[in-house]
Amino acid sequence: MHFLRQFGSELGKDTYGITPEAMDELRRHPWPGNVRELQSVIKQALVQTNSPILTPEALSLTSPPPRPVAPRRHP
């Protein structure tokens, strides 16, 4: 919620919440870019939405493809 308030204020948006579904997506995302990626996703969502509540559709999260698992070597 910190970034939501911070960027909402910077952008002049009256966004005051996030749906439980959007929060679930944020929690499930692997965040390979760490906090900077989270900041970017929140800011882009605020730029692109006119809604006061962020939804999963506004987040535009894409998960990276799964990494292949190396086969186990047996002695």
Gaussian input, Z-matrix of N, CA and C with variables (Angstrom, degrees):
# hf/3-21g

backbone

0 1
 N
 C     1     B1
 C     2     B2     1     A1
 N     3     B3     2     A2     1     D1
 C     4     B4     3     A3     2     D2
 C     5     B5     4     A4     3     D3
 N     6     B6     5     A5     4     D4
 C     7     B7     6     A6     5     D5
 C     8     B8     7     A7     6     D6
 N     9     B9     8     A8     7     D7
 C    10    B10     9     A9     8     D8
 C    11    B11    10    A10     9     D9
 N    12    B12    11    A11    10    D10
 C    13    B13    12    A12    11    D11
 C    14    B14    13    A13    12    D12
 N    15    B15    14    A14    13    D13
 C    16    B16    15    A15    14    D14
 C    17    B17    16    A16    15    D15
 N    18    B18    17    A17    16    D16
 C    19    B19    18    A18    17    D17
 C    20    B20    19    A19    18    D18
 N    21    B21    20    A20    19    D19
 C    22    B22    21    A21    20    D20
 C    23    B23    22    A22    21    D21
 N    24    B24    23    A23    22    D22
 C    25    B25    24    A24    23    D23
 C    26    B26    25    A25    24    D24
 N    27    B27    26    A26    25    D25
 C    28    B28    27    A27    26    D26
 C    29    B29    28    A28    27    D27
 N    30    B30    29    A29    28    D28
 C    31    B31    30    A30    29    D29
 C    32    B32    31    A31    30    D30
 N    33    B33    32    A32    31    D31
 C    34    B34    33    A33    32    D32
 C    35    B35    34    A34    33    D33
 N    36    B36    35    A35    34    D34
 C    37    B37    36    A36    35    D35
 C    38    B38    37    A37    36    D36
 N    39    B39    38    A38    37    D37
 C    40    B40    39    A39    38    D38
 C    41    B41    40    A40    39    D39
 N    42    B42    41    A41    40    D40
 C    43    B43    42    A42    41    D41
 C    44    B44    43    A43    42    D42
 N    45    B45    44    A44    43    D43
 C    46    B46    45    A45    44    D44
 C    47    B47    46    A46    45    D45
 N    48    B48    47    A47    46    D46
 C    49    B49    48    A48    47    D47
 C    50    B50    49    A49    48    D48
 N    51    B51    50    A50    49    D49
 C    52    B52    51    A51    50    D50
 C    53    B53    52    A52    51    D51
 N    54    B54    53    A53    52    D52
 C    55    B55    54    A54    53    D53
 C    56    B56    55    A55    54    D54
 N    57    B57    56    A56    55    D55
 C    58    B58    57    A57    56    D56
 C    59    B59    58    A58    57    D57
 N    60    B60    59    A59    58    D58
 C    61    B61    60    A60    59    D59
 C    62    B62    61    A61    60    D60
 N    63    B63    62    A62    61    D61
 C    64    B64    63    A63    62    D62
 C    65    B65    64    A64    63    D63
 N    66    B66    65    A65    64    D64
 C    67    B67    66    A66    65    D65
 C    68    B68    67    A67    66    D66
 N    69    B69    68    A68    67    D67
 C    70    B70    69    A69    68    D68
 C    71    B71    70    A70    69    D69
 N    72    B72    71    A71    70    D70
 C    73    B73    72    A72    71    D71
 C    74    B74    73    A73    72    D72
 N    75    B75    74    A74    73    D73
 C    76    B76    75    A75    74    D74
 C    77    B77    76    A76    75    D75
 N    78    B78    77    A77    76    D76
 C    79    B79    78    A78    77    D77
 C    80    B80    79    A79    78    D78
 N    81    B81    80    A80    79    D79
 C    82    B82    81    A81    80    D80
 C    83    B83    82    A82    81    D81
 N    84    B84    83    A83    82    D82
 C    85    B85    84    A84    83    D83
 C    86    B86    85    A85    84    D84
 N    87    B87    86    A86    85    D85
 C    88    B88    87    A87    86    D86
 C    89    B89    88    A88    87    D87
 N    90    B90    89    A89    88    D88
 C    91    B91    90    A90    89    D89
 C    92    B92    91    A91    90    D90
 N    93    B93    92    A92    91    D91
 C    94    B94    93    A93    92    D92
 C    95    B95    94    A94    93    D93
 N    96    B96    95    A95    94    D94
 C    97    B97    96    A96    95    D95
 C    98    B98    97    A97    96    D96
 N    99    B99    98    A98    97    D97
 C   100   B100    99    A99    98    D98
 C   101   B101   100   A100    99    D99
 N   102   B102   101   A101   100   D100
 C   103   B103   102   A102   101   D101
 C   104   B104   103   A103   102   D102
 N   105   B105   104   A104   103   D103
 C   106   B106   105   A105   104   D104
 C   107   B107   106   A106   105   D105
 N   108   B108   107   A107   106   D106
 C   109   B109   108   A108   107   D107
 C   110   B110   109   A109   108   D108
 N   111   B111   110   A110   109   D109
 C   112   B112   111   A111   110   D110
 C   113   B113   112   A112   111   D111
 N   114   B114   113   A113   112   D112
 C   115   B115   114   A114   113   D113
 C   116   B116   115   A115   114   D114
 N   117   B117   116   A116   115   D115
 C   118   B118   117   A117   116   D116
 C   119   B119   118   A118   117   D117
 N   120   B120   119   A119   118   D118
 C   121   B121   120   A120   119   D119
 C   122   B122   121   A121   120   D120
 N   123   B123   122   A122   121   D121
 C   124   B124   123   A123   122   D122
 C   125   B125   124   A124   123   D123
 N   126   B126   125   A125   124   D124
 C   127   B127   126   A126   125   D125
 C   128   B128   127   A127   126   D126
 N   129   B129   128   A128   127   D127
 C   130   B130   129   A129   128   D128
 C   131   B131   130   A130   129   D129
 N   132   B132   131   A131   130   D130
 C   133   B133   132   A132   131   D131
 C   134   B134   133   A133   132   D132
 N   135   B135   134   A134   133   D133
 C   136   B136   135   A135   134   D134
 C   137   B137   136   A136   135   D135
 N   138   B138   137   A137   136   D136
 C   139   B139   138   A138   137   D137
 C   140   B140   139   A139   138   D138
 N   141   B141   140   A140   139   D139
 C   142   B142   141   A141   140   D140
 C   143   B143   142   A142   141   D141
 N   144   B144   143   A143   142   D142
 C   145   B145   144   A144   143   D143
 C   146   B146   145   A145   144   D144
 N   147   B147   146   A146   145   D145
 C   148   B148   147   A147   146   D146
 C   149   B149   148   A148   147   D147
 N   150   B150   149   A149   148   D148
 C   151   B151   150   A150   149   D149
 C   152   B152   151   A151   150   D150
 N   153   B153   152   A152   151   D151
 C   154   B154   153   A153   152   D152
 C   155   B155   154   A154   153   D153
 N   156   B156   155   A155   154   D154
 C   157   B157   156   A156   155   D155
 C   158   B158   157   A157   156   D156
 N   159   B159   158   A158   157   D157
 C   160   B160   159   A159   158   D158
 C   161   B161   160   A160   159   D159
 N   162   B162   161   A161   160   D160
 C   163   B163   162   A162   161   D161
 C   164   B164   163   A163   162   D162
 N   165   B165   164   A164   163   D163
 C   166   B166   165   A165   164   D164
 C   167   B167   166   A166   165   D165
 N   168   B168   167   A167   166   D166
 C   169   B169   168   A168   167   D167
 C   170   B170   169   A169   168   D168
 N   171   B171   170   A170   169   D169
 C   172   B172   171   A171   170   D170
 C   173   B173   172   A172   171   D171
 N   174   B174   173   A173   172   D172
 C   175   B175   174   A174   173   D173
 C   176   B176   175   A175   174   D174
 N   177   B177   176   A176   175   D175
 C   178   B178   177   A177   176   D176
 C   179   B179   178   A178   177   D177
 N   180   B180   179   A179   178   D178
 C   181   B181   180   A180   179   D179
 C   182   B182   181   A181   180   D180
 N   183   B183   182   A182   181   D181
 C   184   B184   183   A183   182   D182
 C   185   B185   184   A184   183   D183
 N   186   B186   185   A185   184   D184
 C   187   B187   186   A186   185   D185
 C   188   B188   187   A187   186   D186
 N   189   B189   188   A188   187   D187
 C   190   B190   189   A189   188   D188
 C   191   B191   190   A190   189   D189
 N   192   B192   191   A191   190   D190
 C   193   B193   192   A192   191   D191
 C   194   B194   193   A193   192   D192
 N   195   B195   194   A194   193   D193
 C   196   B196   195   A195   194   D194
 C   197   B197   196   A196   195   D195
 N   198   B198   197   A197   196   D196
 C   199   B199   198   A198   197   D197
 C   200   B200   199   A199   198   D198
 N   201   B201   200   A200   199   D199
 C   202   B202   201   A201   200   D200
 C   203   B203   202   A202   201   D201
 N   204   B204   203   A203   202   D202
 C   205   B205   204   A204   203   D203
 C   206   B206   205   A205   204   D204
 N   207   B207   206   A206   205   D205
 C   208   B208   207   A207   206   D206
 C   209   B209   208   A208   207   D207
 N   210   B210   209   A209   208   D208
 C   211   B211   210   A210   209   D209
 C   212   B212   211   A211   210   D210
 N   213   B213   212   A212   211   D211
 C   214   B214   213   A213   212   D212
 C   215   B215   214   A214   213   D213
 N   216   B216   215   A215   214   D214
 C   217   B217   216   A216   215   D215
 C   218   B218   217   A217   216   D216
 N   219   B219   218   A218   217   D217
 C   220   B220   219   A219   218   D218
 C   221   B221   220   A220   219   D219
 N   222   B222   221   A221   220   D220
 C   223   B223   222   A222   221   D221
 C   224   B224   223   A223   222   D222

   B1=1.4452
   B2=1.5331
   B3=1.3273
   B4=1.4605
   B5=1.5276
   B6=1.3460
   B7=1.4629
   B8=1.5163
   B9=1.3092
   B10=1.4559
   B11=1.5355
   B12=1.3210
   B13=1.4709
   B14=1.5260
   B15=1.3274
   B16=1.4679
   B17=1.5229
   B18=1.3324
   B19=1.4552
   B20=1.5213
   B21=1.3161
   B22=1.4517
   B23=1.5179
   B24=1.3214
   B25=1.4602
   B26=1.5309
   B27=1.3183
   B28=1.4714
   B29=1.5247
   B30=1.3308
   B31=1.4589
   B32=1.5249
   B33=1.3228
   B34=1.4558
   B35=1.5229
   B36=1.3269
   B37=1.4612
   B38=1.5195
   B39=1.3147
   B40=1.4622
   B41=1.5219
   B42=1.3133
   B43=1.4589
   B44=1.5145
   B45=1.3170
   B46=1.4555
   B47=1.5143
   B48=1.3346
   B49=1.4522
   B50=1.5062
   B51=1.3109
   B52=1.4507
   B53=1.5296
   B54=1.3098
   B55=1.4583
   B56=1.5302
   B57=1.3252
   B58=1.4685
   B59=1.5332
   B60=1.3280
   B61=1.4615
   B62=1.5273
   B63=1.3318
   B64=1.4682
   B65=1.5314
   B66=1.3211
   B67=1.4654
   B68=1.5242
   B69=1.3237
   B70=1.4647
   B71=1.5214
   B72=1.3364
   B73=1.4644
   B74=1.5277
   B75=1.3172
   B76=1.4652
   B77=1.5297
   B78=1.3138
   B79=1.4771
   B80=1.5228
   B81=1.3290
   B82=1.4633
   B83=1.5264
   B84=1.3022
   B85=1.4677
   B86=1.5263
   B87=1.3489
   B88=1.4671
   B89=1.5335
   B90=1.2974
   B91=1.4576
   B92=1.5233
   B93=1.3342
   B94=1.4642
   B95=1.5236
   B96=1.3390
   B97=1.4593
   B98=1.5138
   B99=1.3218
   B100=1.4545
   B101=1.5271
   B102=1.3237
   B103=1.4643
   B104=1.5238
   B105=1.3107
   B106=1.4660
   B107=1.5259
   B108=1.3133
   B109=1.4608
   B110=1.5252
   B111=1.3212
   B112=1.4635
   B113=1.5236
   B114=1.3218
   B115=1.4654
   B116=1.5208
   B117=1.3133
   B118=1.4584
   B119=1.5298
   B120=1.3160
   B121=1.4667
   B122=1.5260
   B123=1.3276
   B124=1.4748
   B125=1.5245
   B126=1.3299
   B127=1.4636
   B128=1.5335
   B129=1.3342
   B130=1.4650
   B131=1.5278
   B132=1.3182
   B133=1.4609
   B134=1.5261
   B135=1.3174
   B136=1.4669
   B137=1.5199
   B138=1.3176
   B139=1.4629
   B140=1.5349
   B141=1.3282
   B142=1.4588
   B143=1.5211
   B144=1.3245
   B145=1.4666
   B146=1.5235
   B147=1.3074
   B148=1.4645
   B149=1.5175
   B150=1.3211
   B151=1.4539
   B152=1.5281
   B153=1.3138
   B154=1.4692
   B155=1.5333
   B156=1.3401
   B157=1.4642
   B158=1.5276
   B159=1.3305
   B160=1.4553
   B161=1.5300
   B162=1.3148
   B163=1.4579
   B164=1.5270
   B165=1.3296
   B166=1.4604
   B167=1.5392
   B168=1.3282
   B169=1.4647
   B170=1.5242
   B171=1.3111
   B172=1.4676
   B173=1.5201
   B174=1.3254
   B175=1.4624
   B176=1.5187
   B177=1.3037
   B178=1.4715
   B179=1.5230
   B180=1.3118
   B181=1.4611
   B182=1.5247
   B183=1.2923
   B184=1.4537
   B185=1.5130
   B186=1.2849
   B187=1.4533
   B188=1.5125
   B189=1.3237
   B190=1.4550
   B191=1.5181
   B192=1.3326
   B193=1.4544
   B194=1.5262
   B195=1.3239
   B196=1.4615
   B197=1.5189
   B198=1.3084
   B199=1.4622
   B200=1.5141
   B201=1.3422
   B202=1.4624
   B203=1.5278
   B204=1.2869
   B205=1.4562
   B206=1.5170
   B207=1.3131
   B208=1.4559
   B209=1.5259
   B210=1.3265
   B211=1.4626
   B212=1.5255
   B213=1.3022
   B214=1.4628
   B215=1.5206
   B216=1.2998
   B217=1.4679
   B218=1.5126
   B219=1.2851
   B220=1.4646
   B221=1.5235
   B222=1.3216
   B223=1.4789
   B224=1.5045
   A1=111.06
   A2=116.94
   A3=120.35
   A4=111.02
   A5=116.84
   A6=120.14
   A7=111.14
   A8=116.97
   A9=121.60
   A10=109.85
   A11=116.39
   A12=120.65
   A13=111.18
   A14=116.29
   A15=120.60
   A16=111.50
   A17=116.57
   A18=119.61
   A19=111.99
   A20=117.45
   A21=120.18
   A22=110.97
   A23=115.72
   A24=121.05
   A25=110.88
   A26=116.54
   A27=120.99
   A28=112.01
   A29=115.85
   A30=120.91
   A31=113.41
   A32=116.74
   A33=120.36
   A34=112.82
   A35=116.58
   A36=121.57
   A37=109.69
   A38=115.83
   A39=121.19
   A40=110.09
   A41=116.04
   A42=120.77
   A43=107.69
   A44=115.99
   A45=118.42
   A46=114.24
   A47=117.52
   A48=117.05
   A49=113.58
   A50=113.48
   A51=121.62
   A52=106.76
   A53=116.73
   A54=119.27
   A55=110.27
   A56=117.38
   A57=119.81
   A58=111.92
   A59=116.94
   A60=120.61
   A61=111.20
   A62=116.76
   A63=120.39
   A64=110.02
   A65=116.76
   A66=120.06
   A67=110.37
   A68=116.97
   A69=120.74
   A70=111.05
   A71=116.57
   A72=119.63
   A73=110.97
   A74=116.32
   A75=119.34
   A76=110.92
   A77=116.28
   A78=120.33
   A79=112.08
   A80=117.14
   A81=120.82
   A82=113.53
   A83=117.39
   A84=120.72
   A85=109.87
   A86=118.36
   A87=120.19
   A88=114.70
   A89=120.36
   A90=125.08
   A91=113.83
   A92=116.57
   A93=118.32
   A94=112.55
   A95=117.46
   A96=120.68
   A97=113.01
   A98=116.73
   A99=124.12
   A100=111.88
   A101=117.30
   A102=121.99
   A103=111.80
   A104=118.07
   A105=119.58
   A106=111.50
   A107=116.40
   A108=119.35
   A109=110.83
   A110=117.17
   A111=121.44
   A112=110.25
   A113=117.20
   A114=121.02
   A115=110.71
   A116=116.28
   A117=121.10
   A118=111.66
   A119=117.12
   A120=121.09
   A121=110.57
   A122=117.01
   A123=120.64
   A124=110.27
   A125=116.49
   A126=120.15
   A127=111.23
   A128=116.77
   A129=120.16
   A130=111.35
   A131=116.62
   A132=119.78
   A133=110.63
   A134=116.11
   A135=119.63
   A136=111.94
   A137=117.14
   A138=121.11
   A139=110.35
   A140=116.07
   A141=120.45
   A142=115.21
   A143=118.54
   A144=119.15
   A145=111.91
   A146=114.49
   A147=120.72
   A148=110.84
   A149=115.75
   A150=121.56
   A151=110.86
   A152=118.08
   A153=120.06
   A154=112.74
   A155=116.31
   A156=120.42
   A157=108.29
   A158=116.29
   A159=119.96
   A160=110.27
   A161=115.19
   A162=122.68
   A163=108.94
   A164=118.32
   A165=120.06
   A166=111.97
   A167=116.64
   A168=120.25
   A169=111.79
   A170=117.16
   A171=120.89
   A172=112.05
   A173=117.41
   A174=120.89
   A175=113.74
   A176=117.85
   A177=121.64
   A178=112.28
   A179=116.42
   A180=120.15
   A181=110.36
   A182=114.46
   A183=119.89
   A184=107.20
   A185=115.95
   A186=119.92
   A187=109.23
   A188=116.76
   A189=118.81
   A190=109.63
   A191=116.85
   A192=117.97
   A193=110.53
   A194=117.48
   A195=118.66
   A196=110.78
   A197=114.76
   A198=119.21
   A199=109.43
   A200=115.49
   A201=117.09
   A202=110.23
   A203=114.90
   A204=120.43
   A205=108.05
   A206=115.97
   A207=120.45
   A208=109.67
   A209=116.61
   A210=117.88
   A211=110.99
   A212=114.83
   A213=119.67
   A214=109.24
   A215=113.79
   A216=119.17
   A217=108.90
   A218=114.95
   A219=119.98
   A220=108.96
   A221=116.18
   A222=118.37
   A223=112.96
   D1=-23.60
   D2=179.92
   D3=-59.17
   D4=-49.85
   D5=-178.52
   D6=-66.97
   D7=-32.50
   D8=177.99
   D9=-61.42
   D10=-46.93
   D11=178.28
   D12=-68.14
   D13=-44.65
   D14=-177.47
   D15=-60.43
   D16=-54.01
   D17=-176.95
   D18=-73.83
   D19=-31.13
   D20=175.24
   D21=-59.95
   D22=-42.70
   D23=178.24
   D24=-66.36
   D25=-45.83
   D26=179.90
   D27=-60.33
   D28=-37.53
   D29=-175.74
   D30=-93.01
   D31=-1.62
   D32=-179.40
   D33=69.96
   D34=29.84
   D35=-179.73
   D36=-100.99
   D37=141.28
   D38=176.90
   D39=-96.05
   D40=54.46
   D41=178.79
   D42=-88.98
   D43=127.11
   D44=-174.25
   D45=-126.55
   D46=7.89
   D47=-179.31
   D48=-167.17
   D49=178.00
   D50=179.57
   D51=-144.25
   D52=137.23
   D53=-178.36
   D54=-68.23
   D55=154.94
   D56=176.63
   D57=-58.02
   D58=-35.65
   D59=179.45
   D60=-66.01
   D61=-40.56
   D62=177.95
   D63=-66.63
   D64=-39.62
   D65=178.20
   D66=-63.70
   D67=-39.52
   D68=176.83
   D69=-60.69
   D70=-42.30
   D71=178.44
   D72=-63.12
   D73=-41.09
   D74=178.19
   D75=-62.05
   D76=-39.25
   D77=179.88
   D78=-69.24
   D79=-35.29
   D80=-177.51
   D81=-79.99
   D82=-22.45
   D83=-176.47
   D84=-65.62
   D85=138.02
   D86=-176.15
   D87=-72.57
   D88=-17.11
   D89=178.77
   D90=50.75
   D91=62.41
   D92=177.84
   D93=-65.08
   D94=-22.52
   D95=178.51
   D96=-94.17
   D97=3.87
   D98=177.23
   D99=62.50
   D100=-142.74
   D101=-172.60
   D102=-65.43
   D103=-36.28
   D104=-179.80
   D105=-62.88
   D106=-36.80
   D107=177.25
   D108=-67.41
   D109=-41.46
   D110=176.81
   D111=-59.84
   D112=-45.95
   D113=178.17
   D114=-57.87
   D115=-45.41
   D116=-178.40
   D117=-63.19
   D118=-42.96
   D119=179.79
   D120=-62.86
   D121=-45.06
   D122=-179.97
   D123=-63.74
   D124=-45.89
   D125=-178.08
   D126=-63.30
   D127=-44.79
   D128=178.86
   D129=-63.17
   D130=-38.47
   D131=178.17
   D132=-62.41
   D133=-41.67
   D134=179.10
   D135=-66.46
   D136=-37.81
   D137=179.11
   D138=-64.39
   D139=-39.41
   D140=-171.98
   D141=-88.59
   D142=-11.36
   D143=-175.77
   D144=-107.97
   D145=153.05
   D146=173.13
   D147=-109.70
   D148=0.62
   D149=-177.51
   D150=-85.77
   D151=146.21
   D152=176.77
   D153=-76.49
   D154=-7.82
   D155=179.88
   D156=-126.34
   D157=127.86
   D158=179.26
   D159=-75.29
   D160=136.72
   D161=179.34
   D162=-114.78
   D163=167.54
   D164=177.41
   D165=-57.28
   D166=-36.17
   D167=-179.94
   D168=-63.17
   D169=-33.78
   D170=-179.77
   D171=-71.70
   D172=-25.22
   D173=-175.07
   D174=-74.16
   D175=-29.28
   D176=179.66
   D177=51.22
   D178=45.77
   D179=178.82
   D180=-81.35
   D181=135.45
   D182=171.94
   D183=-126.44
   D184=131.27
   D185=179.37
   D186=-86.46
   D187=142.47
   D188=176.14
   D189=-66.02
   D190=154.99
   D191=179.16
   D192=-62.72
   D193=149.29
   D194=179.92
   D195=-64.22
   D196=144.74
   D197=177.80
   D198=-77.16
   D199=139.81
   D200=177.65
   D201=-67.06
   D202=145.06
   D203=178.57
   D204=-93.45
   D205=127.09
   D206=178.84
   D207=-68.53
   D208=138.23
   D209=177.94
   D210=-64.54
   D211=146.84
   D212=179.31
   D213=-76.92
   D214=139.87
   D215=176.90
   D216=-94.76
   D217=131.74
   D218=177.24
   D219=-105.61
   D220=133.58
   D221=-179.18
   D222=-67.79

